[in-house]
Amino acid sequence: MKKILIGIGLILIVALGAFFGPKLYASLTQKSLGSEAVKSETIDEDHAIATFAGGCFWCMEPPFEKLDGVYSVISGYTGGEEKNPTYDEVSSQQTGHVEAVQIEYDPEVITYEQLLKVFWRQIDPTDAGGQFVDRGPQYVSGIYYHNEEQMKTVQKSKKELEDSGRFDGEIVTEIQPAKTFYKAEEYHQDYYKKNKLSYKFYRSNSGRDDFLDEAWGDDRHIELKTNSLYPSFTDDELKEKLTDIQYKVTQEDATEEAFKNEYWDNKEEGIYVDVVSGEPLFSSKDKYKSGTGWPSFTKPLVEDNIVEVEDRSWFTVRTEVRSKHADSHLGHVFDDGPKPTGLRYCMNSAALRFVPKNELEEQGYGEFLSQF
């Protein structure tokens, strides 16, 4: 009987998610513990802050997180007066806050003007009642500037959009000085990565992509010229650059076959880099035979190039590993590895490119020669 009840419960969970929609479903199944205030000013010459509202904050994280020069993108609430609002309070319009994202970035790599260009391509700037399927004042679009320089850049950017004639209606996106930004509950952070199926369902039914494709056409995905060490590619370029399995693993989060991949039994000395961007990820010094059929490592070579994300797909909780600059899906990390870390970074060979020790200098990775 218990097994039957569990099975019925799982069916009901899936049904509720589909019937209510992910936004309401999240509020029904997750406890709102309130938000926390985040520092909302320029930190130093290498760290600046930008704050944008564009409707559902789940949809506003992905386009900025993939940009070179962006350190982090936080979903949260701003614009209202109430301290530490909860998602339920904001959703029921009790606080005057809007859903927003706060972006920490390196202005030496990517400019505020470039961030604005990406922002305009995510929203309907003529809609004063919300954004797409999400209606209400908590979903309006807005730009919250942090200093006079940002304010002038916003005004210039808005005028350029108005003069372009791309939209028939008036540009009503709010432009205001930044107020306290409150980080939303943890289950909202990187929702598109943690809950891929429900996010895909929500996004495809929100009307956002249909509108943006019609409004911007081929100009929707702009190429930003930055000073990053690592190149970025359009989706068409990736399909040309990568093999089928490399594309499926890195871009669609697939898993290659165990024992039938390039590096699972590679014993040569060298380092492993991201197959898309070339950013260094792991060293053969930390590789070990795990018996799983995939290349396994006890630790990263460059920790800053590794991003760990909670993965709730397939009715389980795992820790996904992605690359920082290319945002490639690499694999997962588990706590059943050997000493000294006790970790097993179980990677897909298709997400990696091996650089042999004797080619490190030639390929621009000479700084790692001392490891060997």
N, C-alpha and C positions, 0 to 999 in steps of 0.2 A: 504493500500500500504506500509506503514512504517513497519508493521509486516512482510510483505512478504520480504522486503528488508533486514530486520534484520535477517530473517531466511536464506536468500541467503548468507548474509555476514558470518554467523556462519559456513555454509557449506564450503565456500571458505577458511576460516581460517583453518579448519581441513584439507581440501584438500592441501593447501599450505604446512602445516606441514608435511604431508605424502609425497608430491611430492619432495620438496626441501631437506627434512631431517632436524632434529631439529637444527643442528649447523647453517646452513644457515638461517633457518627460524627465529632463535633467533636474528640474525643480521638484518633481514628485519623488524622485529616487535618491537625491543627494541632499544632505543636511546643510543648510546655509549657516555658516558660522560667522558671517560678516567679513568685511574687507579690511585691508590695512593701508595706511597712507604710504605713498612712495615719494622719494625725493623728486621734485619737479623743476629742477633748474639745471643750467649748464654746470657740469662737474669740473672739467678742466679742458684744456685745449684739444685733448684727444677724445673727449666724451661730451657729447651734446644730447639734448632731449628734444623730441618732437611729439606732439599729442594730436591725434586725429580721431574723429568719430565718423563712422560710416555705416550705421545700422548694426547688425549682428557682429559683435567683436570676433566671433569665431571666424568669420569670413575676411576680416581685416588683418589677421595675423600672417597668413601664408604669403601674400605678395611682398611683404616687407622683410620677413625672416630670410628669404632667399637672396636678399641683396647684399653684395659685397660692401663691407664697411658698417653693417648693422650688427651691433653686439647682442641686443635682445629686443623682443617685442612682448609687452605685457598687456593682457586684457584687464580692463577695469572700468571704473565709474568716475565721472568728473562733471563739473558744471553746476552741481547743487550745493546746498549748504550743510546738509546732514552729515555727521561724521560716521565713518565706518559703516556705510550702508550695506545691506545684504542684497543678493540677487532678487529675492522675492519682493523686497521693498522697492527696488528700482523698477522691477517689472510691473508692479501695481501702481506706479507713478506717485509714490508717497514722498519722494526725496528731491525731485527736480534734477537728478543726475541723468546722464546719458551713458550708453555703452560706448566705450572708447578704447583705443590702444595707445600706449606710451612706448615710444621707440628711443632706445639709446644707441647712438651711432657715432662714428668717427668722421668729423667734418673734413678731415684731410683726405678721406677716401671717397665719401659720398656727400654731396651738398644738400642743404635744406631744400633748395629749388628742385633738385632731382627727386627728393622724397615727395614733394608736392605733385610733381608730374605723375608719379605712381598713384598717389592718393586720388586724384581726379578720375583716374581710370578704373576706380573700384566702386564708384557711387553714382547715384542720380542727383546731381546738384540742384535740380529744379523741383524736387519733391519736399515740401515743407511738412508733410504728415508722417514721415518715417522713411524707411528704405525697403522697397520691394515688398515681400510678403509680411514684413514686420512693421506694424503700424503703431503710432503713438509717439509722444514727445521724447521718450527714452531712446528712440531709434533715429532721430534726425541726424543729418550730417553736420559736422562742425570741424573747424580748425582752431586750436587753442595755442596762441603764440606765447613764447617764453621770454622774449625780449623785443626791443624796438627793431632790430635788424630782421628778425623773423616776421614781424608785423608788416614791414615794408615789402618783404619778399612775397608774403601772402597776397597783399593788395595787388601787386604787379602780376602775380600768377592768375588771380581771379579775373583781372581786366583782360589778360591775354585770352583766357577761356571765353569770356563774353564776346570779345572782338572776333573770335574764330567763327562764330555763327553755328557752332556744332550742335547747340541745343536751342530749341524753339522758345522755351520758357525762360523766366528770370532765374538767375543763379541765386538761390536762397540759402546756400550753405552758411551756417553761422560762423562768424569770425570774432573771437573774443580773447581777452587775456586768459592765460592758463590759471586755473584754480587747483586746489589740492586734488591729486589723482589717487584713487584708492584701488589697489590691486584686488581683482575679483577672486572669488573662491578658487581653490586649486583645481577643481575639476573642470573649470573653464579654460585654464591655461593649456595652450596647444591642443585644444579639443579636436582639431582636424587630424592630429596624429594619433591621439589616444583612442578615438572612437571613429575610425575611418568609415565604417559602413553607415552609421547614423549621420555623420557629417555629409557624406556623399548624397544620401537621401535628402537631407535638408537643403543642401546647396542646389541640387538639380531641380528641386521643386520651389525654390525661392523666387525665381524669375530674374535673379541678378545677372547670370551669365548671358541670358537671352538679350537683356537690355544692353549690356556692355558691348556685346558683339555687334548689335545694330548701331549703337551710338558711335563706336570707335573703329569697327572693322579691323583692318590690318594694323591700325595704329594702337590697338588696345595694349599689346605687349611691346613696350618700348625697350630699346637697348640702351643701357646706361653705361657711359664710359667712365670708369673709375680707376683709381690707382692701385687696385688690388693685385696681389701677386698671383692670384688664381683666376683663370678665365671663367666666364659664365657663358651658357649656350641656350639658344631657344630650343623648344621641343623638337622642331624639325631638324635642327643641327644635331641634337642628341641622337635622333633616330638614324642619321647619316653616319655619325661618329661611332656609335656603339653597335655591338652584335645584338641579336634578338634577346639572348639570355642576359646580357649586361644591361640592356634597357629595362627588361622586365624586373630584374632584381633591384637596380638602383632607383628606378622611377616609379615602379608599380609594387614595390615591396614584396616581390616574389622570393622564393627560396629554391636554390638549385639542388640537384640531386647529391646526396651524400656519396662519397668515394668516387664520384664521376665528375670531378671538377679539377681545375688546373693546379691548385696549390695545396690540397689537403695533405699531400705527402712530400711537399717540397722541403728539402733539407739544405739547400744552398744558402750561403750567407748574403744578407742584404736587407733592404727595407721594402715595405708594402705601402703603396700610395693609392689615393683615390683614383679610380679609373677615369673619372670625369675631369676632375680639377687638377690632379697631381699632388694634392696636399698630403704630406707624410702622415701615416697613421700608425703603423706597427713595425717592429723590428724582428728579424729572425732570432735575435738573442732572447726574445721573450716568447717564442713559438714553442709549442710542445705537442706531443702526440696524445690527443684526448680520446681517441677511439671512436669519435663521432662521425668521421668522414668529412669534416670541414676544417679548414685552417683555424687553429685555436691559439690564443695568446693570453698571457697572464696580466698584461697591462698595455696601455697605448704607448707609442713612441713619443707623440706630442699630444698631451692631454687637452690642450686648447682646441685641437681639431676634432675632438670627439664630443658628440652631443648625445645624452641619454634621455630617452622619452618613455614614459609609461605606455605600455601597449596592452589594451584590453580586448583585442580581437580574439575570436575563437573561444569565447567564454572562459578566458584565463587572464592572469595578469603577469606580464613579462616586461623586461626592460629592453627596449629597442635601442640600437646603436646607429647613429647617423653621422655623416661628416658635417663639419661646421660650415664650410664654404660652398660646397656643391649640394648640400642637403641630400646626399645619396643615402639610400637605405643600405646598411652594411651587414647587419645581422642582429644578434642579441647578446647580452652579457648575463652570465649566471654565477651563482656563488658556490659552485662545486669544483673550483679549480685548485691547483696545487699551491703550495707555499711559494713565495712569501705573501702573495696577495690574496690567495684563496678564490680568485676570480677566473672565469673562463669567458674570454671574448670570442664567441663562436661566429666567425665571419663567412660570408659568401666569397668564393674566389672571383666570381664574376664582377664584384664591386671593387676589386683590387687590381693593381698592376705591380709586378715585382721588379725592383731595381737591384741587380746584383752588386755586390760590394765593389767589384772592379770597375763599375760604371757610375758609381755615385758622383764622383767629381765631374765627369763628363756631362751627366744629366742635371747638374745643378744642386746636388744633395751632398756636397763635400763636407758640410758641417757634421754629418753623421759618421764619417769615416773613423773618428776616434772611438766609436763604439766597438770596432772590430780590431 
